[in-house]
Amino acid sequence: MRVLMAGKVRKQIKQGGWLSVIALTSLFVSVFTLFYIFRHSVQFNL
């Protein structure tokens, strides 16, 4: 019983880790894109 519970918890942690990794990656990409667009718009304004 305990081994099964531990396996379930480990699986949940693994899935949560993947979700957090995906969320962090998407956040980084969106921030990078915004920064890129902002830099180009500033260059065009100058």
MODELLER restraints for C-alpha pairs under 7 A, 6 or more apart:
rsr = mdl.restraints
at = mdl.atoms
